[in-house]
Amino acid sequence: MTDKEQLYKNLIVSILALASDKQHQLDFTIPDCTICDLIEDFNNYGNGCYDMSDYSFVQNEKIRELKELIDSFCKVETECYE
């Protein structure tokens, strides 16, 4: 698997983790802070994929929209449980 393929795979996993129910999110991020880890993973892999992107315009827009949604969530006070 190339670095680019691994990056795409990690992005998909991070999106699936964000979309999971609470218990799966906790299982995915234990022992760290769930909110911090899920957001950090998406940002790391999303930005990496965006930088190396050969996605279509629509795919790039969806990643951008998801990032904006996550950023707006982060503006709400969230407590870190690390």
C-alpha positions in Angstrom: 0.0 0.0 0.0 1.4 3.4 -1.0 1.5 6.3 1.5 -1.2 8.0 -0.5 -3.5 4.9 -0.3 -2.8 4.6 3.5 -3.7 8.3 3.9 -7.0 7.8 2.1 -7.7 4.7 4.1 -7.0 6.6 7.4 -9.3 9.4 6.2 -12.1 7.0 5.6 -11.6 5.4 9.0 -11.6 8.8 10.7 -14.9 9.7 9.0 -16.4 6.4 10.0 -15.3 6.9 13.6 -16.9 10.4 13.6 -20.2 8.9 12.2 -20.2 6.0 14.7 -22.4 5.8 17.8 -21.0 6.9 21.1 -19.8 3.5 22.3 -17.8 2.9 19.1 -16.3 6.3 19.3 -15.2 5.6 22.8 -13.8 2.2 21.8 -11.9 3.8 18.9 -10.2 6.4 21.0 -9.6 4.8 24.3 -7.6 5.8 26.4 -7.5 9.4 25.1 -10.1 12.1 24.9 -12.7 11.1 22.4 -13.5 14.6 21.1 -9.9 15.6 20.7 -8.8 12.3 19.0 -11.7 12.2 16.5 -11.2 15.8 15.5 -7.4 15.5 15.4 -7.5 12.3 13.2 -9.9 13.9 10.8 -7.9 17.1 10.6 -4.6 15.2 10.1 -5.9 12.8 7.4 -8.3 15.3 5.9 -5.6 17.9 5.4 -3.1 15.4 4.2 -5.5 14.0 1.6 -6.6 17.5 0.6 -2.9 18.4 0.0 -2.3 15.2 -2.0 -5.7 15.3 -3.5 -6.8 13.9 -6.8 -10.3 13.9 -5.6 -13.1 15.3 -7.7 -14.4 18.8 -7.1 -17.5 17.3 -5.3 -15.4 15.1 -3.1 -13.2 18.1 -2.1 -16.3 20.1 -1.4 -17.6 17.4 0.9 -14.4 17.2 2.9 -14.4 21.0 3.2 -18.0 21.0 4.3 -17.3 18.3 6.9 -14.3 20.3 8.2 -16.4 23.4 8.5 -19.1 21.4 10.4 -16.4 20.0 12.8 -14.9 23.5 13.2 -18.3 24.9 14.1 -18.7 22.1 16.7 -15.3 23.0 18.2 -16.4 26.6 18.7 -19.0 25.3 21.2 -17.4 24.7 24.5 -16.3 21.1 24.8 -14.6 19.6 27.8 -11.4 17.5 27.2 -11.5 14.3 29.2 -7.9 13.4 28.7 
